[in-house]
Amino acid sequence: MSLAHPTFEAPAWRWLKDKVWGLEHAFERARASGRAEDDTRIRIFFVLAVFATAFMVLAIGATRAAIFSDAGPGSGYAAPVGAARADLVDRNGAMLAADLLHYGLYVDPREIWDAEEVRRNLIRTFPDINRQRLNKVLKSDRRGFVASGLTPEQRSTIHALGLPGVSFEPEERRVYPLGHTAAHLIGFADTGGVGLAGAERALNDTIRAGGGGTTPVALSIDLRVQAALEDELYKAAAEFAPKGAVGIVTNVHTGEILGMASYPTFDPNQAAKAGDDARLNRAAAAIYEMGSTFKAFTVAIGLDTGVATPSSTFDAREPFKLGYRTIHDYHATRKILTLVEVFQNSSNIGTAKLAESIGGERLSRYFTNLGLTRPAQVELMESARPLTPRKWDMDAVASTSFGHGMNVSPLAVTSAMGALLNGGYLVPLTIKKLDAGQRPKGQRVVSEQTSLQMLQIMRANVIGGSGKSADAPGLSVGGKTGTGEKYDPAIRGYSNDKQVSSFAAVFPTAGTVEQDRYFVLILMDEPHGTAKTYGFSTGGWVAAPAAGRVIDRIAPFLGVQREAERIKIIGDDKPVGNGH
């Protein structure tokens, strides 16, 4: 009895083994019979059969890969997995960001006879090359990476030099063809295809999911609006030399951001070279004490609660003493003012007295409902949390009523203003293009009647109040100036020299509540007065004129027609003038 275990063989292997042995026996029989030529023919036939089978397998595999694989369809280069990103376009399809083919530059010193010649030619052809890295690679004993992001033109120029040891590898790179235009809204992504700021970060999953496809991601901005907004904002910044500036344009019914600018700005193609100050999105990530623009909220709350009507009066003849503090008017009128006149004259005294009648509980509740006590509702990750009073005592009520003691972002103000002007609904802001005719229904925060009254009051302020310089002929512009003195830790108080000056505008104010309507905000952080402004740097002097110019330029793009209008001040039955 044998102790050896039988060896198990699969049928396929057993069949192949039998065939090979059968072929070998055929060779032996051919030699034994003296027919060596048959032996050679059989061996040649066998080798040919093996090679034919191998080539057939390779051909089938290649055909299957070509037909059924979706790696890099329609292109000569497939981007690394996870790196590709969909194109970004504006609401009209204009290109904002795209993945384009670039090249990485590599050098292998083992193939180089004259390292100094290669070094000299590369530096002359590509002056921005990292010379320290190039020197390190040339002195090494292996192929190394030297530079990335070479354009096809740069690659061709270097390739034409015929330098030994120099080679290239394709790579995808995110490109922003418009440079600094809308840089803070678009944002930027890293070389690994991950969004780091702006829409690139906020919509990262959507953009990456569309990578390699043909459908772009459409943002809400209109490049024509954006260009006009940036142009006027930068002109104002050049004139008044502020520390920073913000410009925003929105559709109050949809919440779509049609334009957003932050000054200073940067080029997202070279984001790493920009400083933190330039990359800061002041519209979303910075918070300010907005000053008198907040009076629009206080007046609206007074109307909505029934505490006041447009014709209610407030005695502003003397400063208002409230506890330990005394409230003064910047533009002292020293007379009894109606609510509309309080707004037109931007009276701190009248506004504080209105807020006192409203009360801390109701005022804070309305501020919360208007979204002013939380980050602005928008996709941007940069949206900043506000600073609000810890306790809503009468001091806080008076201060916040005219925009002090509460720091909010310009986007939060924009969202809240939209609710006052669109019929009373708080609609989230969005950087995504919405479908035509789509109007999201937000939470109601004030009545439709209050909204219509605020449109008329803001229009009255541009006709005969602090916002005169923002008027644009035939566009029925309304608005509110704002000048907030900045708190200075050095003096432990508010500075007379450092201000946040702004203008919040709406157009057209005429028409039904459902009519298309747009909001414009211009803000200057610490502007400086000029001889032209008689040294003044308040909102009416530095921000309102810029807002008016923006409105005048963008109205045709938004389909707003210029119309002659009969102006009527609330509470008066007589027409007081004609719009032009």
Secondary structure as a PSIPRED ss2 file (coil, helix, strand):
# PSIPRED VFORMAT (PSIPRED V4.0)

   1 M C   1.000  0.000  0.000
   2 S C   1.000  0.000  0.000
   3 L C   1.000  0.000  0.000
   4 A C   1.000  0.000  0.000
   5 H C   1.000  0.000  0.000
   6 P C   1.000  0.000  0.000
   7 T C   1.000  0.000  0.000
   8 F C   1.000  0.000  0.000
   9 E C   1.000  0.000  0.000
  10 A C   1.000  0.000  0.000
  11 P H   0.000  1.000  0.000
  12 A H   0.000  1.000  0.000
  13 W H   0.000  1.000  0.000
  14 R H   0.000  1.000  0.000
  15 W H   0.000  1.000  0.000
  16 L H   0.000  1.000  0.000
  17 K H   0.000  1.000  0.000
  18 D H   0.000  1.000  0.000
  19 K H   0.000  1.000  0.000
  20 V H   0.000  1.000  0.000
  21 W H   0.000  1.000  0.000
  22 G H   0.000  1.000  0.000
  23 L H   0.000  1.000  0.000
  24 E H   0.000  1.000  0.000
  25 H H   0.000  1.000  0.000
  26 A H   0.000  1.000  0.000
  27 F H   0.000  1.000  0.000
  28 E H   0.000  1.000  0.000
  29 R H   0.000  1.000  0.000
  30 A H   0.000  1.000  0.000
  31 R H   0.000  1.000  0.000
  32 A H   0.000  1.000  0.000
  33 S C   1.000  0.000  0.000
  34 G C   1.000  0.000  0.000
  35 R C   1.000  0.000  0.000
  36 A H   0.000  1.000  0.000
  37 E H   0.000  1.000  0.000
  38 D H   0.000  1.000  0.000
  39 D H   0.000  1.000  0.000
  40 T H   0.000  1.000  0.000
  41 R H   0.000  1.000  0.000
  42 I H   0.000  1.000  0.000
  43 R H   0.000  1.000  0.000
  44 I H   0.000  1.000  0.000
  45 F H   0.000  1.000  0.000
  46 F H   0.000  1.000  0.000
  47 V H   0.000  1.000  0.000
  48 L H   0.000  1.000  0.000
  49 A H   0.000  1.000  0.000
  50 V H   0.000  1.000  0.000
  51 F H   0.000  1.000  0.000
  52 A H   0.000  1.000  0.000
  53 T H   0.000  1.000  0.000
  54 A H   0.000  1.000  0.000
  55 F H   0.000  1.000  0.000
  56 M H   0.000  1.000  0.000
  57 V H   0.000  1.000  0.000
  58 L H   0.000  1.000  0.000
  59 A H   0.000  1.000  0.000
  60 I H   0.000  1.000  0.000
  61 G H   0.000  1.000  0.000
  62 A H   0.000  1.000  0.000
  63 T H   0.000  1.000  0.000
  64 R H   0.000  1.000  0.000
  65 A H   0.000  1.000  0.000
  66 A H   0.000  1.000  0.000
  67 I H   0.000  1.000  0.000
  68 F H   0.000  1.000  0.000
  69 S C   1.000  0.000  0.000
  70 D C   1.000  0.000  0.000
  71 A C   1.000  0.000  0.000
  72 G C   1.000  0.000  0.000
  73 P C   1.000  0.000  0.000
  74 G C   1.000  0.000  0.000
  75 S C   1.000  0.000  0.000
  76 G C   1.000  0.000  0.000
  77 Y C   1.000  0.000  0.000
  78 A C   1.000  0.000  0.000
  79 A C   1.000  0.000  0.000
  80 P C   1.000  0.000  0.000
  81 V C   1.000  0.000  0.000
  82 G C   1.000  0.000  0.000
  83 A C   1.000  0.000  0.000
  84 A C   1.000  0.000  0.000
  85 R C   1.000  0.000  0.000
  86 A C   1.000  0.000  0.000
  87 D C   1.000  0.000  0.000
  88 L E   0.000  0.000  1.000
  89 V E   0.000  0.000  1.000
  90 D C   1.000  0.000  0.000
  91 R C   1.000  0.000  0.000
  92 N C   1.000  0.000  0.000
  93 G C   1.000  0.000  0.000
  94 A C   1.000  0.000  0.000
  95 M E   0.000  0.000  1.000
  96 L E   0.000  0.000  1.000
  97 A E   0.000  0.000  1.000
  98 A E   0.000  0.000  1.000
  99 D E   0.000  0.000  1.000
 100 L E   0.000  0.000  1.000
 101 L E   0.000  0.000  1.000
 102 H E   0.000  0.000  1.000
 103 Y E   0.000  0.000  1.000
 104 G E   0.000  0.000  1.000
 105 L E   0.000  0.000  1.000
 106 Y E   0.000  0.000  1.000
 107 V E   0.000  0.000  1.000
 108 D C   1.000  0.000  0.000
 109 P H   0.000  1.000  0.000
 110 R H   0.000  1.000  0.000
 111 E H   0.000  1.000  0.000
 112 I C   1.000  0.000  0.000
 113 W C   1.000  0.000  0.000
 114 D C   1.000  0.000  0.000
 115 A H   0.000  1.000  0.000
 116 E H   0.000  1.000  0.000
 117 E H   0.000  1.000  0.000
 118 V H   0.000  1.000  0.000
 119 R H   0.000  1.000  0.000
 120 R H   0.000  1.000  0.000
 121 N H   0.000  1.000  0.000
 122 L H   0.000  1.000  0.000
 123 I H   0.000  1.000  0.000
 124 R H   0.000  1.000  0.000
 125 T H   0.000  1.000  0.000
 126 F C   1.000  0.000  0.000
 127 P C   1.000  0.000  0.000
 128 D C   1.000  0.000  0.000
 129 I C   1.000  0.000  0.000
 130 N C   1.000  0.000  0.000
 131 R H   0.000  1.000  0.000
 132 Q H   0.000  1.000  0.000
 133 R H   0.000  1.000  0.000
 134 L H   0.000  1.000  0.000
 135 N H   0.000  1.000  0.000
 136 K H   0.000  1.000  0.000
 137 V H   0.000  1.000  0.000
 138 L H   0.000  1.000  0.000
 139 K H   0.000  1.000  0.000
 140 S C   1.000  0.000  0.000
 141 D C   1.000  0.000  0.000
 142 R C   1.000  0.000  0.000
 143 R C   1.000  0.000  0.000
 144 G E   0.000  0.000  1.000
 145 F E   0.000  0.000  1.000
 146 V E   0.000  0.000  1.000
 147 A E   0.000  0.000  1.000
 148 S E   0.000  0.000  1.000
 149 G E   0.000  0.000  1.000
 150 L E   0.000  0.000  1.000
 151 T C   1.000  0.000  0.000
 152 P H   0.000  1.000  0.000
 153 E H   0.000  1.000  0.000
 154 Q H   0.000  1.000  0.000
 155 R H   0.000  1.000  0.000
 156 S H   0.000  1.000  0.000
 157 T H   0.000  1.000  0.000
 158 I H   0.000  1.000  0.000
 159 H H   0.000  1.000  0.000
 160 A C   1.000  0.000  0.000
 161 L C   1.000  0.000  0.000
 162 G C   1.000  0.000  0.000
 163 L C   1.000  0.000  0.000
 164 P C   1.000  0.000  0.000
 165 G C   1.000  0.000  0.000
 166 V E   0.000  0.000  1.000
 167 S E   0.000  0.000  1.000
 168 F E   0.000  0.000  1.000
 169 E E   0.000  0.000  1.000
 170 P E   0.000  0.000  1.000
 171 E E   0.000  0.000  1.000
 172 E E   0.000  0.000  1.000
 173 R E   0.000  0.000  1.000
 174 R E   0.000  0.000  1.000
 175 V E   0.000  0.000  1.000
 176 Y C   1.000  0.000  0.000
 177 P C   1.000  0.000  0.000
 178 L C   1.000  0.000  0.000
 179 G C   1.000  0.000  0.000
 180 H C   1.000  0.000  0.000
 181 T C   1.000  0.000  0.000
 182 A C   1.000  0.000  0.000
 183 A H   0.000  1.000  0.000
 184 H H   0.000  1.000  0.000
 185 L H   0.000  1.000  0.000
 186 I H   0.000  1.000  0.000
 187 G C   1.000  0.000  0.000
 188 F E   0.000  0.000  1.000
 189 A E   0.000  0.000  1.000
 190 D C   1.000  0.000  0.000
 191 T C   1.000  0.000  0.000
 192 G C   1.000  0.000  0.000
 193 G C   1.000  0.000  0.000
 194 V C   1.000  0.000  0.000
 195 G E   0.000  0.000  1.000
 196 L E   0.000  0.000  1.000
 197 A E   0.000  0.000  1.000
 198 G H   0.000  1.000  0.000
 199 A H   0.000  1.000  0.000
 200 E H   0.000  1.000  0.000
 201 R H   0.000  1.000  0.000
 202 A H   0.000  1.000  0.000
 203 L C   1.000  0.000  0.000
 204 N H   0.000  1.000  0.000
 205 D H   0.000  1.000  0.000
 206 T H   0.000  1.000  0.000
 207 I H   0.000  1.000  0.000
 208 R H   0.000  1.000  0.000
 209 A H   0.000  1.000  0.000
 210 G C   1.000  0.000  0.000
 211 G C   1.000  0.000  0.000
 212 G C   1.000  0.000  0.000
 213 G C   1.000  0.000  0.000
 214 T C   1.000  0.000  0.000
 215 T C   1.000  0.000  0.000
 216 P C   1.000  0.000  0.000
 217 V E   0.000  0.000  1.000
 218 A E   0.000  0.000  1.000
 219 L E   0.000  0.000  1.000
 220 S C   1.000  0.000  0.000
 221 I C   1.000  0.000  0.000
 222 D C   1.000  0.000  0.000
 223 L H   0.000  1.000  0.000
 224 R H   0.000  1.000  0.000
 225 V H   0.000  1.000  0.000
 226 Q H   0.000  1.000  0.000
 227 A H   0.000  1.000  0.000
 228 A H   0.000  1.000  0.000
 229 L H   0.000  1.000  0.000
 230 E H   0.000  1.000  0.000
 231 D H   0.000  1.000  0.000
 232 E H   0.000  1.000  0.000
 233 L H   0.000  1.000  0.000
 234 Y H   0.000  1.000  0.000
 235 K H   0.000  1.000  0.000
 236 A H   0.000  1.000  0.000
 237 A H   0.000  1.000  0.000
 238 A H   0.000  1.000  0.000
 239 E H   0.000  1.000  0.000
 240 F H   0.000  1.000  0.000
 241 A C   1.000  0.000  0.000
 242 P C   1.000  0.000  0.000
 243 K C   1.000  0.000  0.000
 244 G E   0.000  0.000  1.000
 245 A E   0.000  0.000  1.000
 246 V E   0.000  0.000  1.000
 247 G E   0.000  0.000  1.000
 248 I E   0.000  0.000  1.000
 249 V E   0.000  0.000  1.000
 250 T E   0.000  0.000  1.000
 251 N E   0.000  0.000  1.000
 252 V C   1.000  0.000  0.000
 253 H C   1.000  0.000  0.000
 254 T C   1.000  0.000  0.000
 255 G C   1.000  0.000  0.000
 256 E E   0.000  0.000  1.000
 257 I E   0.000  0.000  1.000
 258 L E   0.000  0.000  1.000
 259 G E   0.000  0.000  1.000
 260 M E   0.000  0.000  1.000
 261 A E   0.000  0.000  1.000
 262 S E   0.000  0.000  1.000
 263 Y E   0.000  0.000  1.000
 264 P C   1.000  0.000  0.000
 265 T C   1.000  0.000  0.000
 266 F C   1.000  0.000  0.000
 267 D C   1.000  0.000  0.000
 268 P H   0.000  1.000  0.000
 269 N H   0.000  1.000  0.000
 270 Q H   0.000  1.000  0.000
 271 A H   0.000  1.000  0.000
 272 A H   0.000  1.000  0.000
 273 K H   0.000  1.000  0.000
 274 A C   1.000  0.000  0.000
 275 G C   1.000  0.000  0.000
 276 D H   0.000  1.000  0.000
 277 D H   0.000  1.000  0.000
 278 A H   0.000  1.000  0.000
 279 R H   0.000  1.000  0.000
 280 L C   1.000  0.000  0.000
 281 N C   1.000  0.000  0.000
 282 R C   1.000  0.000  0.000
 283 A C   1.000  0.000  0.000
 284 A C   1.000  0.000  0.000
 285 A C   1.000  0.000  0.000
 286 A C   1.000  0.000  0.000
 287 I C   1.000  0.000  0.000
 288 Y E   0.000  0.000  1.000
 289 E E   0.000  0.000  1.000
 290 M C   1.000  0.000  0.000
 291 G H   0.000  1.000  0.000
 292 S H   0.000  1.000  0.000
 293 T H   0.000  1.000  0.000
 294 F H   0.000  1.000  0.000
 295 K H   0.000  1.000  0.000
 296 A H   0.000  1.000  0.000
 297 F H   0.000  1.000  0.000
 298 T H   0.000  1.000  0.000
 299 V H   0.000  1.000  0.000
 300 A H   0.000  1.000  0.000
 301 I H   0.000  1.000  0.000
 302 G H   0.000  1.000  0.000
 303 L H   0.000  1.000  0.000
 304 D H   0.000  1.000  0.000
 305 T H   0.000  1.000  0.000
 306 G C   1.000  0.000  0.000
 307 V C   1.000  0.000  0.000
 308 A C   1.000  0.000  0.000
 309 T C   1.000  0.000  0.000
 310 P C   1.000  0.000  0.000
 311 S C   1.000  0.000  0.000
 312 S C   1.000  0.000  0.000
 313 T E   0.000  0.000  1.000
 314 F E   0.000  0.000  1.000
 315 D E   0.000  0.000  1.000
 316 A C   1.000  0.000  0.000
 317 R C   1.000  0.000  0.000
 318 E C   1.000  0.000  0.000
 319 P C   1.000  0.000  0.000
 320 F E   0.000  0.000  1.000
 321 K E   0.000  0.000  1.000
 322 L E   0.000  0.000  1.000
 323 G C   1.000  0.000  0.000
 324 Y C   1.000  0.000  0.000
 325 R E   0.000  0.000  1.000
 326 T E   0.000  0.000  1.000
 327 I E   0.000  0.000  1.000
 328 H C   1.000  0.000  0.000
 329 D C   1.000  0.000  0.000
 330 Y C   1.000  0.000  0.000
 331 H C   1.000  0.000  0.000
 332 A C   1.000  0.000  0.000
 333 T C   1.000  0.000  0.000
 334 R C   1.000  0.000  0.000
 335 K C   1.000  0.000  0.000
 336 I E   0.000  0.000  1.000
 337 L E   0.000  0.000  1.000
 338 T E   0.000  0.000  1.000
 339 L H   0.000  1.000  0.000
 340 V H   0.000  1.000  0.000
 341 E H   0.000  1.000  0.000
 342 V H   0.000  1.000  0.000
 343 F H   0.000  1.000  0.000
 344 Q H   0.000  1.000  0.000
 345 N C   1.000  0.000  0.000
 346 S C   1.000  0.000  0.000
 347 S C   1.000  0.000  0.000
 348 N H   0.000  1.000  0.000
 349 I H   0.000  1.000  0.000
 350 G H   0.000  1.000  0.000
 351 T H   0.000  1.000  0.000
 352 A H   0.000  1.000  0.000
 353 K H   0.000  1.000  0.000
 354 L H   0.000  1.000  0.000
 355 A H   0.000  1.000  0.000
 356 E H   0.000  1.000  0.000
 357 S H   0.000  1.000  0.000
 358 I H   0.000  1.000  0.000
 359 G C   1.000  0.000  0.000
 360 G H   0.000  1.000  0.000
 361 E H   0.000  1.000  0.000
 362 R H   0.000  1.000  0.000
 363 L H   0.000  1.000  0.000
 364 S H   0.000  1.000  0.000
 365 R H   0.000  1.000  0.000
 366 Y H   0.000  1.000  0.000
 367 F H   0.000  1.000  0.000
 368 T H   0.000  1.000  0.000
 369 N H   0.000  1.000  0.000
 370 L C   1.000  0.000  0.000
 371 G C   1.000  0.000  0.000
 372 L C   1.000  0.000  0.000
 373 T C   1.000  0.000  0.000
 374 R C   1.000  0.000  0.000
 375 P C   1.000  0.000  0.000
 376 A C   1.000  0.000  0.000
 377 Q C   1.000  0.000  0.000
 378 V C   1.000  0.000  0.000
 379 E C   1.000  0.000  0.000
 380 L C   1.000  0.000  0.000
 381 M C   1.000  0.000  0.000
 382 E C   1.000  0.000  0.000
 383 S C   1.000  0.000  0.000
 384 A C   1.000  0.000  0.000
 385 R C   1.000  0.000  0.000
 386 P C   1.000  0.000  0.000
 387 L E   0.000  0.000  1.000
 388 T C   1.000  0.000  0.000
 389 P C   1.000  0.000  0.000
 390 R C   1.000  0.000  0.000
 391 K C   1.000  0.000  0.000
 392 W C   1.000  0.000  0.000
 393 D C   1.000  0.000  0.000
 394 M H   0.000  1.000  0.000
 395 D H   0.000  1.000  0.000
 396 A H   0.000  1.000  0.000
 397 V H   0.000  1.000  0.000
 398 A H   0.000  1.000  0.000
 399 S H   0.000  1.000  0.000
 400 T H   0.000  1.000  0.000
 401 S H   0.000  1.000  0.000
 402 F C   1.000  0.000  0.000
 403 G C   1.000  0.000  0.000
 404 H C   1.000  0.000  0.000
 405 G C   1.000  0.000  0.000
 406 M C   1.000  0.000  0.000
 407 N E   0.000  0.000  1.000
 408 V E   0.000  0.000  1.000
 409 S C   1.000  0.000  0.000
 410 P H   0.000  1.000  0.000
 411 L H   0.000  1.000  0.000
 412 A H   0.000  1.000  0.000
 413 V H   0.000  1.000  0.000
 414 T H   0.000  1.000  0.000
 415 S H   0.000  1.000  0.000
 416 A H   0.000  1.000  0.000
 417 M H   0.000  1.000  0.000
 418 G H   0.000  1.000  0.000
 419 A H   0.000  1.000  0.000
 420 L H   0.000  1.000  0.000
 421 L H   0.000  1.000  0.000
 422 N C   1.000  0.000  0.000
 423 G C   1.000  0.000  0.000
 424 G C   1.000  0.000  0.000
 425 Y E   0.000  0.000  1.000
 426 L E   0.000  0.000  1.000
 427 V C   1.000  0.000  0.000
 428 P C   1.000  0.000  0.000
 429 L C   1.000  0.000  0.000
 430 T E   0.000  0.000  1.000
 431 I C   1.000  0.000  0.000
 432 K E   0.000  0.000  1.000
 433 K C   1.000  0.000  0.000
 434 L C   1.000  0.000  0.000
 435 D C   1.000  0.000  0.000
 436 A C   1.000  0.000  0.000
 437 G C   1.000  0.000  0.000
 438 Q C   1.000  0.000  0.000
 439 R C   1.000  0.000  0.000
 440 P C   1.000  0.000  0.000
 441 K C   1.000  0.000  0.000
 442 G C   1.000  0.000  0.000
 443 Q E   0.000  0.000  1.000
 444 R E   0.000  0.000  1.000
 445 V C   1.000  0.000  0.000
 446 V C   1.000  0.000  0.000
 447 S C   1.000  0.000  0.000
 448 E H   0.000  1.000  0.000
 449 Q H   0.000  1.000  0.000
 450 T H   0.000  1.000  0.000
 451 S H   0.000  1.000  0.000
 452 L H   0.000  1.000  0.000
 453 Q H   0.000  1.000  0.000
 454 M H   0.000  1.000  0.000
 455 L H   0.000  1.000  0.000
 456 Q H   0.000  1.000  0.000
 457 I H   0.000  1.000  0.000
 458 M H   0.000  1.000  0.000
 459 R H   0.000  1.000  0.000
 460 A H   0.000  1.000  0.000
 461 N H   0.000  1.000  0.000
 462 V H   0.000  1.000  0.000
 463 I H   0.000  1.000  0.000
 464 G H   0.000  1.000  0.000
 465 G C   1.000  0.000  0.000
 466 S C   1.000  0.000  0.000
 467 G C   1.000  0.000  0.000
 468 K H   0.000  1.000  0.000
 469 S H   0.000  1.000  0.000
 470 A H   0.000  1.000  0.000
 471 D C   1.000  0.000  0.000
 472 A C   1.000  0.000  0.000
 473 P C   1.000  0.000  0.000
 474 G C   1.000  0.000  0.000
 475 L C   1.000  0.000  0.000
 476 S C   1.000  0.000  0.000
 477 V C   1.000  0.000  0.000
 478 G E   0.000  0.000  1.000
 479 G E   0.000  0.000  1.000
 480 K E   0.000  0.000  1.000
 481 T E   0.000  0.000  1.000
 482 G E   0.000  0.000  1.000
 483 T E   0.000  0.000  1.000
 484 G E   0.000  0.000  1.000
 485 E E   0.000  0.000  1.000
 486 K E   0.000  0.000  1.000
 487 Y E   0.000  0.000  1.000
 488 D E   0.000  0.000  1.000
 489 P C   1.000  0.000  0.000
 490 A C   1.000  0.000  0.000
 491 I C   1.000  0.000  0.000
 492 R C   1.000  0.000  0.000
 493 G E   0.000  0.000  1.000
 494 Y E   0.000  0.000  1.000
 495 S E   0.000  0.000  1.000
 496 N E   0.000  0.000  1.000
 497 D E   0.000  0.000  1.000
 498 K E   0.000  0.000  1.000
 499 Q E   0.000  0.000  1.000
 500 V E   0.000  0.000  1.000
 501 S E   0.000  0.000  1.000
 502 S E   0.000  0.000  1.000
 503 F E   0.000  0.000  1.000
 504 A E   0.000  0.000  1.000
 505 A E   0.000  0.000  1.000
 506 V E   0.000  0.000  1.000
 507 F E   0.000  0.000  1.000
 508 P C   1.000  0.000  0.000
 509 T C   1.000  0.000  0.000
 510 A C   1.000  0.000  0.000
 511 G C   1.000  0.000  0.000
 512 T C   1.000  0.000  0.000
 513 V C   1.000  0.000  0.000
 514 E C   1.000  0.000  0.000
 515 Q C   1.000  0.000  0.000
 516 D C   1.000  0.000  0.000
 517 R C   1.000  0.000  0.000
 518 Y E   0.000  0.000  1.000
 519 F E   0.000  0.000  1.000
 520 V E   0.000  0.000  1.000
 521 L E   0.000  0.000  1.000
 522 I E   0.000  0.000  1.000
 523 L E   0.000  0.000  1.000
 524 M E   0.000  0.000  1.000
 525 D E   0.000  0.000  1.000
 526 E C   1.000  0.000  0.000
 527 P C   1.000  0.000  0.000
 528 H C   1.000  0.000  0.000
 529 G C   1.000  0.000  0.000
 530 T C   1.000  0.000  0.000
 531 A C   1.000  0.000  0.000
 532 K C   1.000  0.000  0.000
 533 T C   1.000  0.000  0.000
 534 Y C   1.000  0.000  0.000
 535 G C   1.000  0.000  0.000
 536 F C   1.000  0.000  0.000
 537 S C   1.000  0.000  0.000
 538 T C   1.000  0.000  0.000
 539 G H   0.000  1.000  0.000
 540 G H   0.000  1.000  0.000
 541 W H   0.000  1.000  0.000
 542 V H   0.000  1.000  0.000
 543 A C   1.000  0.000  0.000
 544 A H   0.000  1.000  0.000
 545 P H   0.000  1.000  0.000
 546 A H   0.000  1.000  0.000
 547 A H   0.000  1.000  0.000
 548 G H   0.000  1.000  0.000
 549 R H   0.000  1.000  0.000
 550 V H   0.000  1.000  0.000
 551 I H   0.000  1.000  0.000
 552 D H   0.000  1.000  0.000
 553 R H   0.000  1.000  0.000
 554 I H   0.000  1.000  0.000
 555 A C   1.000  0.000  0.000
 556 P C   1.000  0.000  0.000
 557 F C   1.000  0.000  0.000
 558 L C   1.000  0.000  0.000
 559 G C   1.000  0.000  0.000
 560 V C   1.000  0.000  0.000
 561 Q C   1.000  0.000  0.000
 562 R C   1.000  0.000  0.000
 563 E C   1.000  0.000  0.000
 564 A C   1.000  0.000  0.000
 565 E C   1.000  0.000  0.000
 566 R E   0.000  0.000  1.000
 567 I E   0.000  0.000  1.000
 568 K E   0.000  0.000  1.000
 569 I C   1.000  0.000  0.000
 570 I C   1.000  0.000  0.000
 571 G C   1.000  0.000  0.000
 572 D C   1.000  0.000  0.000
 573 D C   1.000  0.000  0.000
 574 K C   1.000  0.000  0.000
 575 P E   0.000  0.000  1.000
 576 V E   0.000  0.000  1.000
 577 G E   0.000  0.000  1.000
 578 N E   0.000  0.000  1.000
 579 G C   1.000  0.000  0.000
 580 H C   1.000  0.000  0.000
